């Protein structure tokens, strides 16, 4: 541009576009919470969002291994270790189920979160 301003018609069109964009609640929330940051700061957020899933999967694998070991040896320590990992795995599964149902109710199941709880 040569420094010339927008015409009245162009300002009206731009105001109409801005008004339509303001009605999109998800876009408005994302723009309000957007913060300038360093490059590659998104990766830790993605990992944090997947940490519960990863931990629950590892807990499930550990629970299966401990179940086999406890059943074959009948050691009280292994039985208690199995019980503890089983409870933690079930807790992780219930949290994942709650997160999934919230996304389903909000209609954002196919999109990647974050909402910081990713976004949960």
C-alpha positions, 0 to 999 in steps of 0.5 A: 500500500502507498499509505492510503487508508481504506475506503468506507466500503472496505472498512464496512466489509472488514467490520462485517468479517470481524463481526462474523469471526467474533461469533465463533466461540472456539476461535475467539477463545483460542485468540484470547488465550494465545500467547507469544512464545518461543519456537517449539514450545508446542511440543511439551504441551503435546507431550503433557496432553498425551502423558496420561494416555502413555502412563495408563498404557504402561500401567496396563502392561505392568499390571498384566506382567505383575498379575502373571508373576503374582499368580505364579509365585503367590508372593504377597509383595507381588500381589500388593504391587499388582493391586496398586498398579491395577488401581492406578491403571483404573484411575487413569482409565477413568480420567481418560474416559471423562476427558473423552466424554467431555470432548464428545459432549463439546463436539471436539472429538476429532480435533486436537486439544489442548485446551490446556487440559488438553487441554485434560 
